[in-house]
Amino acid sequence: MDKKAIYKLSYGVFMLSTRSGEKVNGCITNTCMQVAGNPVRVAISVLNTNYTCDLLKESGIFALSILDQTCSFATIKHFGFQSGRDVDKFADLQMPKDCNDIPYMGWNACAVISGKVVEQQDLGTHTLFIAEVVDAKLINENAPLTYADYQTKVKPKAEPKAQDKKIVGWRCRICNYVYEGSELPADFTCPICGHGVEDFEPVYEA
Ligand SMILES: Cc1cc2nc3c(=O)[nH]c(=O)nc-3n(C[C@H](O)[C@H](O)[C@H](O)COP(=O)(O)O)c2cc1C
């Protein structure tokens, strides 16, 4: 199997937020698709290791902010490169709230979907949630950000200075798993989140 073929699948980029009682959290995802109409249903896939996944399993409600072309790396970093287990990602943010009192992106996003989980299946690394869309709101007319755009336009390029140093490992940008070794095999996929080599960045010697 040529895994590079799998990388040709296209996705959007989203901020998935949820609330269980007083606990609020959210993370970046690139997996959401409409899977049925009338009622509209979407499928989202969330890493089992994510705090967002725990809260979503508890409450079954979420807001999915559809990130747009104005999205900065700072936003992706804030929600996608740290865990709500370690930091309150919503502490200092003024955000609008959806019909379920869940904060969503009032900037860097062109639309928001509010969902209620109707089915879920554990897929090992991820849980697949099927949800009914209970509300949806257009925020602006900006074009949505695609995962390919994120890779080529939003994600920062490696700093040239660091390239002079010896590579001692490769870190998965998605889940932070570190592969130890200077050369990452071309067909490597992350054992934690399943993402491929294009989502790994070098770890340089100290
Ligand atoms: C571009 C990008 C795409 C991502 N896609 C997903 C995804 O589809 N599903 C997922 O569960 N995590 C995805 N992640 C990883 C989570 O956003 C990340 O693990 C986050 O730190 C989890 O935070 P939490 O523990 O607060 O939930 C993605 C991250 C980035 C940067």
The ligand as an SDF file (V2000), in Angstrom:
LIG
                    3D

 31 33  0  0  0  0  0  0  0  0999 V2000
   -3.6110   20.6100   11.8550 C   0  0  0  0  0  0  0  0  0  0  0  0
   -4.0100   19.7160   12.9990 C   0  0  0  0  0  0  0  0  0  0  0  0
   -4.9690   18.7380   12.7910 C   0  0  0  0  0  0  0  0  0  0  0  0
   -5.3840   17.9150   13.8400 C   0  0  0  0  0  0  0  0  0  0  0  0
   -6.3630   16.9800   13.6150 N   0  0  0  0  0  0  0  0  0  0  0  0
   -6.8610   16.2730   14.6560 C   0  0  0  0  0  0  0  0  0  0  0  0
   -7.9880   15.4060   14.4570 C   0  0  0  0  0  0  0  0  0  0  0  0
   -8.5380   15.2650   13.3570 O   0  0  0  0  0  0  0  0  0  0  0  0
   -8.4610   14.7380   15.5390 N   0  0  0  0  0  0  0  0  0  0  0  0
   -7.9030   14.8920   16.7790 C   0  0  0  0  0  0  0  0  0  0  0  0
   -8.3870   14.2930   17.7260 O   0  0  0  0  0  0  0  0  0  0  0  0
   -6.8220   15.6870   16.9990 N   0  0  0  0  0  0  0  0  0  0  0  0
   -6.2990   16.3900   15.9660 C   0  0  0  0  0  0  0  0  0  0  0  0
   -5.2390   17.2300   16.1660 N   0  0  0  0  0  0  0  0  0  0  0  0
   -4.5250   17.2010   17.4540 C   0  0  0  0  0  0  0  0  0  0  0  0
   -5.1700   17.9560   18.6100 C   0  0  0  0  0  0  0  0  0  0  0  0
   -5.6080   19.2510   18.2270 O   0  0  0  0  0  0  0  0  0  0  0  0
   -4.1220   18.0730   19.7390 C   0  0  0  0  0  0  0  0  0  0  0  0
   -3.7350   16.7780   20.1450 O   0  0  0  0  0  0  0  0  0  0  0  0
   -4.5970   18.8870   20.9430 C   0  0  0  0  0  0  0  0  0  0  0  0
   -3.4630   19.3100   21.6800 O   0  0  0  0  0  0  0  0  0  0  0  0
   -5.5110   18.1090   21.8780 C   0  0  0  0  0  0  0  0  0  0  0  0
   -5.9010   18.9580   22.9280 O   0  0  0  0  0  0  0  0  0  0  0  0
   -6.8130   18.4800   24.1660 P   0  0  0  0  0  0  0  0  0  0  0  0
   -6.0550   17.4300   24.9280 O   0  0  0  0  0  0  0  0  0  0  0  0
   -7.0070   19.7370   24.9660 O   0  0  0  0  0  0  0  0  0  0  0  0
   -8.0830   17.9500   23.6140 O   0  0  0  0  0  0  0  0  0  0  0  0
   -4.8100   18.0700   15.1270 C   0  0  0  0  0  0  0  0  0  0  0  0
   -3.8440   19.0630   15.3480 C   0  0  0  0  0  0  0  0  0  0  0  0
   -3.4330   19.8780   14.2880 C   0  0  0  0  0  0  0  0  0  0  0  0
   -2.3870   20.9330   14.5470 C   0  0  0  0  0  0  0  0  0  0  0  0
  1  2  1  0
  2  3  1  0
  2 30  2  0
  3  4  2  0
  4  5  1  0
  4 28  1  0
  5  6  2  0
  6  7  1  0
  6 13  1  0
  7  8  2  0
  7  9  1  0
  9 10  1  0
 10 11  2  0
 10 12  1  0
 12 13  2  0
 13 14  1  0
 14 15  1  0
 14 28  1  0
 15 16  1  0
 16 17  1  0
 16 18  1  0
 18 19  1  0
 18 20  1  0
 20 21  1  0
 20 22  1  0
 22 23  1  0
 23 24  1  0
 24 25  2  0
 24 26  1  0
 24 27  1  0
 28 29  2  0
 29 30  1  0
 30 31  1  0
M  END
$$$$
